[in-house]
Amino acid sequence: MKSTVLKTANALWLCKDGKLVALPANTDCSAYDVIDASKAQAMPGRICAHTHIYSGLCPLGMPAPEKAPENFLQILERIWWRLDRGIDAQILRACARLYAAETLFHGTTTFLDHHESPNLIEGSLDILSEACDEIGIRALLCYGATERNYGYDEGHRGLEECRRFIKANKNPLQIGAVSLHASFTCSDKIVREAGEMCQELGAIMHVHVAEDAADIADARSRGYVGPFERLLAFGALPKGSIIAHGVHLTAEEVAAADALGIWFAQNPRSNQGNRVGYAKNLVASKHVALGCDGWDAKMQNEIDCLRKLSAEAGEDAEAVIKARVAGGYKLCEALYGMPFDLVEGGAADVIVEKEGKVNDVIVGGRIVVRDGKLCTADMDAIRAEAKEAADRLWAAMKKLA
């Protein structure tokens, strides 16, 4: 296979060992596979700092719950906690392949996933990993341990799936993390085990915190100031960890997390859709990136929503957007140990846009989308497999009603 060279209006970049290497302008490129962006716009691939791949089939006709949810916990119970229990291996594979491919078409080359499938715990991260590797996307993968269905055994198995994947994974494009769903679905015993596992493996935590006020109330009922303090008490938020949401954290808690080097993933569309509020106190942190929380990973849609909500909150919306986008690249630099920019030694994750549309995508030096078409798999077959899997998932969810 030929090595990839990216040609921009003023530079030549060789993709070598997953990184960009500058070539002299007069280099003979006949021996390379050249992506010509000299008359287009080349830029680093976009970053999604928090998502749920398992929700990727939802646009394919997911039925509404028989009784409309009236609050956040009912949304979880009547929709998402039914969906994740209906997932089997074939459904998860189809979902992951579709979501990864469509994510690339949006120009997003990295996503940080948070997975749950209570009836498919062991090996679930391998299914996601294999799909991401096939399609060609960079990913952080973890299993959100919880006790909400089957008690302690379920939570322990979820953590062990994280451990197994972290220790077994050899793919440089993928990173594992320890994960909890959210502390309000976990006992102190499981939170303690998660903290010990982070320390043992030198791994970060990826967890939902204070998405809804119910998380605060639960932590207080257990004798803690809040879920943030509870996780800290058990060492379950080491430096570099990722907190999804943080909507109901105080400015002081956000500042404390910032001082500890803990990241936040803000998810404006999801927070608005779930009516949990706007994460106004995240301005107290310099460690904030933008996620989509299982929505499509077209990050421009997330930016548009953030612009509206930020302005309504009285913030400088454009400054907030700039900080969130930059935060995504800084987060990935911390995770992968290299800049995510078109610079010497930067990640060879590049998108080329022509007339505002994604035309070419390179991830880790591999051309995965060319002239608007997926190079790594048959997109028609992916969509057909996804439609069949979706129909089975809706049927499974109906039985779980």
N, C-alpha and C positions, 0 to 999 in steps of 0.2 A: 504494500500500500504506500502511495506517495505521501510525503509529508505535506502539510498544509501551509500555504503562505497567504497572508492577508495583505492586499495592496490597497492602500488608502491614497488620498490626494497628495500626501506629503511624506509617506513612509511605507516601508516594506517590513512585514513582521513574519518571521518564521515561528510556527507553533512547534515547540520542542519540549518533550517531557511535560506537557500540559501547561507550559509557560510561553510567554512571548519573548522572542529574541530579535533584536533589530538587525536588519540586513542592509548592506550598502545599496544605494539607489540604483546602481548599475548592475545589480546581481542578475545573472541569467536564471530565469525562473522556469525554464522548460522542463526541469526534472521534478517540479513541484505541482501539487494540485492547488491552483490559485483561485481565491475568492477576490474578485475585482470590485472593490468599493471606491474606486477613484472618482466616480461620478455619483456617489451615494453617501449616505451617512452611516459611518461605522461607530459603534459605541459599546461599552461593556454591557454584558447581558444583565437583565433586570433581576432583582432579588425579591423573593417572597419569604419573609422571616417567620411566618407561622401559617400552616394550613393543615387540612385533613384530607388526605388523598381518598380516604374511604367514602367521602361524599361526592366523588366525581361522577357518579351515575345519576345524581339528583335531577339534572336538566332533562333526563330522558323519561319524563312522565311520572315522577314520584307522586303518588296520591296524597292528598291532604289528609290529616288525621280526622277521624270520625267526629271528634269533638275538638273545637278550636281551643288552643292553649290560651290561658289568661295571664300567665306570668312566665318568667324565665325557666323555673324548675319544670313547669308543665311542658314547655317547648322541648326540654331535654327528654323528659319521660315519654311524651307522646310522639316524638319524631326521632331524634338522634339516638336515644338509647334503645329504640326499637330497630332502627336501621342497622346499628352496629352488631346487634345480636343475630341479624339475618345473614351476615356475611359468611360465606364459605370460601375455600381456596380459589375456585374458579371465578367467583364473583370478584374477589379481591384482585386477582390478576387482571381481569378485564378492566376493572375500574382504574387500576394503577397505570395500565398501558394507555388508556384513553386520556386520563388526566395529565400524565407526563407529556404526551404528544401535543395536546392542546395548549399546555403551558409553554412549550417551545414556540408554537405559532404566535403566542402573545409576546414573544421576545424575552420571556423569563427563563433564565438558564439555571437558577438555583432555587430550590424551595426547602424549607425546614418543616418537616412533617411531624405530626403528632397523631399516632395511630391507636385505634381501639377496635377489637373484634372479639368480644368475650367468649364466643364459641369457636374461635380459631386463634389461640394465643401462640402456642409453640410453632415456630417456623413462619409466622406471619411477616416478620421483618425480612426474611429471606425472599418471600414472594415480592414484596415491595422493592427490595434491592435488585432482584433479577429484572424486574420490569424497568426500573430506572436505568439500569446498565444497558438493557436492550435498546431502549428508546434514545438514551444518551443525554441524561440530565443529571446535574449535580444535586445531591440531597443530603440532609441530615435526617436520620431515621431513628425512631424510638417507639416504645410501647407505653401508653399511658396507663400505668397500673391503677387499679381501682378495686374496691370491695363491694360495689353497689349491687352486684347480682348474686355472687356466690360466697361472699365473705372473705376471710383472710386468705384462703387457698388461692382464690382468684388474684388477689393483690400480689401475693408472693410469686405466682407464676408469671405475672406481668413483668415484675422486676427481673426475674430470672431470664425472661426473653430479651430484655435489654442487655443483661450481662453477657448472655450467649452471643448476641450479635456483635457487641463491642469487641469481644475477644476474638471472634472468628473473622470479622470483616477485614478484607485485604484490598478493597477497591479504593484507590486514592481519591476518587470523586465523591465518596460517601463517608459519612461520619456517624457514629452512634452516640446516643446520649441516654442517661437514665431519665425516666419520666414517670410522673404521676398524672392522673387525669386532673384532679383538683383535690386539695386537701379535705374538702368537705365530704368526699366519698371515700376517705381513707382514715383508718385508725392511727393512733400514735405509733403503734407497733410497725405498721407499714411505712409511715413517714420516717421513722428511725432507721429502718432497713434501707430505705432509699438514700438517706444521708450517708450511712456506712458504705453503701455501694459506690457512691460518688467518690468518697475518700479512697476506697480500695482500688478503684479503677482509674483514678485521676480524671473522672468524667464530669461533664456539666449536667445540670438538671434542665429539663424543658417541661413547664407546668403551667396550667391555668391558675391565675391568682386574682381574686377580687373582680371577676367578670361581672358578678351580680352581688347585690347587698346580702344575699343569702349566704355567701361564702364568709362574709364578715361575721354574720350572726352565728354561724356554726362554730367558727374558731372561738368566739367569745363564750359560747356555751360550754366549751371544753376548757375554759380558764385562760385563754390567750388574749392578747390585745387584738390580734387579727391573724389572718392566714399567713401574712408575710412573716410576722414574728414567730409563728408556730413552725414554719419551715426552717427559719434561721436557728431556732432552738435545737433542732435535730441535725444541724449541719447539712440540710438538704438544698441549700442555695450557695454552692461554692462559686468562686469568681468565674465569670464567663457564662453563668447560667442564663436561661431565657425565660422570662415571665411573660406569658401571653395575657394581654388585656390590661390589668391593673386599673380598671375603671374606677373602682371605689377605694383606692389607696389614697392616703393623705399626701400632701406635698412633702411632709417630713419623711414619710415612709419611702416615697419615690427618691428623695435626695439621699436617704440612707442606702438604698439599693445602688444608686449611682456611685456613691463613694466606695462600695464594695465591688464595683466592676460587674454588676449584674445588668443584663440587657432586658429591655422591654420590646415586645412586638405589639404594635398598635393595629387594631383591626376595625377601621371606621364603619365599613358597610355592615359587618356582622353586628357590631354594637348598636348601630341604628336599627337594623332589622329586628333584633331581639329586644329592643327598647330598654336597654340596661343603662343608658346614659353615655355621655362623652367623657373620655379620659383626659380631662382638662389638667390634671396635676402632673402629667408626663412631661410638661415643660420644665419640671424641676430636675430632669435627667438629661445627660449628654449621650446616654446609651439607649437610643430608641430607634427602631427600624419599623418598617411597614409590612404587615402580613395581610392575609385575606381570609383566614379562618375557615377554609373549605369552600369559599366562593371561587369563581374562576380566577386564575392567577394573572389576569390582565391588570397589571398594577396601575395603569393609567386610570382605570375605573376607581381604584382605591384612592388614588391621588385626588380625583375629582370630588369624591365624597368627603375626603379630609379637608379639602379647600372650603367647602360649604360649611361643615361643622366647626372647623377652626375659626372661620370668620364670625359665625354666629356666637362663638364663645368669647369673642373680643380679642382673639390672638392675631398676630401678623401671619396670616395664612401662608403666604409665599415663603416666609422664613421657616415656618414649621415644616412645610413640604420639603424644602431644601435640606433641612436637618434630618428628616426621616429617610430620604433617599440616600444621603451620604451615610447615614447610620447603617443601612443595609450592607453597603460595601465595606464599612469598617468592621461590622460583625463577621462577615465572611472572611475578611483578612485575618481576624482573630482566630477563626475556626480552622482556616486552611494554611495560615502562615505565609501568605503572599498578597500583594496588592490586587484588588479587583478593578483594574484600570488599564488603559492602553499605554503601558510603560514597560520598560525593560524589566523582565522577571515577573511581570504581571500575569494573572490567570488568563489562559488562552480561551476565554469565554467571551465571545464577541457576537453582536448582532449587526446585521446590515439592513438598513431601511431604505426603501425607494418609494418616493411619493407617499410617505407616511405609513407604509405597510412593511411588515417584516418580510424580507426576501431570503436572507441567508442567516444561518445560526451555526456557530462553532462552539463546542463545549469541550474543554480539556484538550483542545487541538483537533478534535474530530468534527468533521462537517456533518451535522445532523439534519439540517434543513437547507435545501438549495433551490433557488428559484421558486420559493413558496411551497415546496413539496418535501415531505418527510423522507429522509434518505435511509433510515434505519429499519423501517418496517412498512407493511402495507396498510395505509391509513383506512382504506375501505374495509379491510378485514378487521381492523381494530374496532371500527364503529359497529360493524355487524356483530362481533363478539360482545361488545358492550351492550347493545340493544337486547340481545338474548339474556345476558346476565342481569340486566336491569329488570326485565320482566319476572325473572325468578326471584329477585330480591324483593320486589313489590309483593309478590305472592307470599314470601316468607314473612314479611312485615305484617301482612294481614292476619296471618295465623297467630302472631304475637300480640295482637291488639287486646 
